[in-house]
Amino acid sequence: MARIGRRDRRRGAREPGEVSDRAPGRGAGMVTSGRGARNAPHLTAVPTPAATSRFWAEVEDGLDALTGRLVEEIREELPTYHALPAEEQTRTVRELLGAMTESLRKHELPPPERLQMIRASARRRAYYGMPVYDVLAAFHFAHRGLWERFRGAPSGSERLLVDLVEPMAAWAQEMSQAVVDAYVDQQGGRDARERELCAQLFELLDDPGRLDGVSDILRELSYDPDGEFTVLVGRRRAWTRDATAALQRASRRLTGVVRQGTRAGLAIMISQGMAVDDLAHAAHEVIGAEPLGVGLARRGVEGIRESVADAVLALRVAEESGRAIARFDEEWFLAALVDQTTRLAPLLARPKEVAVQNPDLAEAVVAFADAGFSLAGAGERLRLHPNSVSYRLGKWQEHTGLDVRSFSDLARSLAAIARARSAR
């Protein structure tokens, strides 16, 4: 790890142990009156090891509060930051302050892995359309806020503050360069790089045993690896290269991030921070009324894999029912039965046959369930008298042997009706 050396004595720096010839309480950075005097540190010429330890402990104890204040200030002063989820911004600011504090305590330059995370963070902000000037300004908000935290620490001293000036300047320079590099990379060759990363991501997601590197790829693709992901799935045949490019262009008008890949005859869209209905609408504008399945919103890398599985089952429901879209959170019951056709056939054969031959009875069963087992509510939905609904439910039981007032028979009835409707 590179270390920052002390200033050369020819530039006026004193060696440890030398005492300032200034009057006590009049050192550099000391505020003796006016605004800020209350928060000024008690300055001493030579900090003891114990005082230094107390200083860093005091700084670290105040980082959570500082993070909250900085996020509020940044979002107030830089409106473009409202495109970035506040939770994500809070986490990245806190991580940055912690990393800066740790490195400055050791008088070290920013470690390579921290610069990589700064670049990834900047690329994510570039994806959201934030100007590079705003991103640089936000980083300097953090730099200035941490310096004020140093000055406000009760155990701070003149020597501690003076010794921090040079490493803080180095941090500011390294951070600024990392942000600029990220924006340059984002502009030059961005599409080719994104295609390469997407291919790597989908390859890694195919192998449940491979987790190394997935988080880094997600960050570089402007995702938050620890956040929630929602996956949409369609059939690959509808997604030509032009259609994929058109969706990517359309999605840039939406808040959030989405990337697309293809696997095993499927087109898979991994979204984060994006309204699913808006994304589905954009997709249907590109491919027409081709069916789409939507998975549950799930967190982390494993959550992506699970949401893909959800979406594939939901897609099957959409295809079987002839709908343009099916969401796993709404169709989980039918989705869970998708791969159980053979096993459940003996249970569903008779009620399915009745549903096909008597759709009015099937409608009464569905309305009764949707109305919370209320005859009056079902009647309102069907525009029938409650007695008529009761009559139809009785006929359903007569023909199928299933009493929909019991959970088991109702579930079996609904599954059979869904099968009957998908077979039309």
Order of alpha helices (4+ residues) and beta strands (2+ residues): alpha-alpha-alpha-alpha-alpha-alpha-alpha-alpha-beta-alpha-beta-beta-alpha-beta-beta-alpha-beta-alpha-alpha-alpha-alpha-alpha-alpha
